Amino acid sequence: MGSTVTIDNAGATSRPIIRASFSAWRLRRGGKFRAWSKKLQVVEKRDQSSEIDSDFYHGGLVIEHHCGLDPAKYHQGLLRLAQTNGAQVIGHCAAVGIEREGDGFIVRTSRGSIKARELVVATNGYTGAVTPWQRRRIIPIGSYMLATEPMNPGFAARLMPASRVFSDTRRIVVYFRRSPDGERLLFGGRVSVFESDPLRSLPALRQEMLHIFPQLSEVKISHSWMGFVGYSFDSLPHLGTRDGIHYAMGYCGSGICLASYFGHLIGLQLLGKAQGNSVFNQPRFQTRPLYRGKPWFLASAVRYYQLLDRFI
């Protein structure tokens, strides 16, 4: 657990531009700063060594009420609680078709069929052809991660003395933290224009890490992996019902907390509880012409944002 730091990026050749950028960034968020004044702390460039052992950035913002967790342990805990309370969880059982039957549904799977009165689709970045209406509204975007080998605890602690969770302000954002045991750096972002195998993208991701932490040049990488986050065209998460099928998706990279919250809301809605009503139950869920779930435009968008990050 720990606070989040949002940091403004600076390269060695662009500091005057970034100084102006950081000042403008603070002014743009002035209203938010005032509203959150007791929960936010601006960190100036001259003071950032207390947060990060890097000259790559030009100041940042500490958000005290943000935190991180171990998603694998969280998933294990949710699974255990669900099964303890009577839920049947069947792994490695892909849904291959959905049919209406009376006032319910038949879901055909790779291991047989299931009858259900209510059906919830919560596939987010993995929404597929089984639910084409939802698929047209979600953009799957790969997020790539690496973990270093264990480091000397003192050396690792100097990288981020306050042991916070970090993300920066670039459009093609990177994010990083120390592992729960404090001995590794976990570093993530997107470095390839096209989706790639994690092993193929690893050299570029490692190089991105070294831009921020050149002192890690002799530290080896032990693990690399990737997964898909689900973005919506309006950058908002969505709850709703379409043709009797309930859905929750479009978390735009914040699915750990939002998916659990939306699952709670859908559960209340299925029970007919008024507490389940939400502003995220919007009738409009945007798509785009010619989009069928495979983001053919993603490579061009990534290149465009990379140029903006480099020059603006």
Buried (B, 14 or more C-beta within 10 A) or exposed (E): EBBBBBBBBBBEEBEEBBBEBBEEBBEEBEEEBEEBEEEBBEBEBEEBEEBBBBBBBBBBBBBBEBEBBEEEEEEEEEEEEEEEEEEEEEEEEEBEEBEEEEEBBBBBBEEEEBEEEBBBBBBBBEBBEBBEBBBBBBBBBBBBBBBBEBBEEEEBBBBBEEBBBBBBBBEBBBBBBBBBEBBBBBBBBBBBEEBBEBEEBBEBBBEBBBEBBEEBEEBEBEEBEBBBBBBBBBEBBBBBBBEEBBBBBBBBBEBEEBBEBBBEBBEBBEEEEEEBEBEBBBEEBBBEEEBEBEBEEBEEBBEEBBEEBEEE
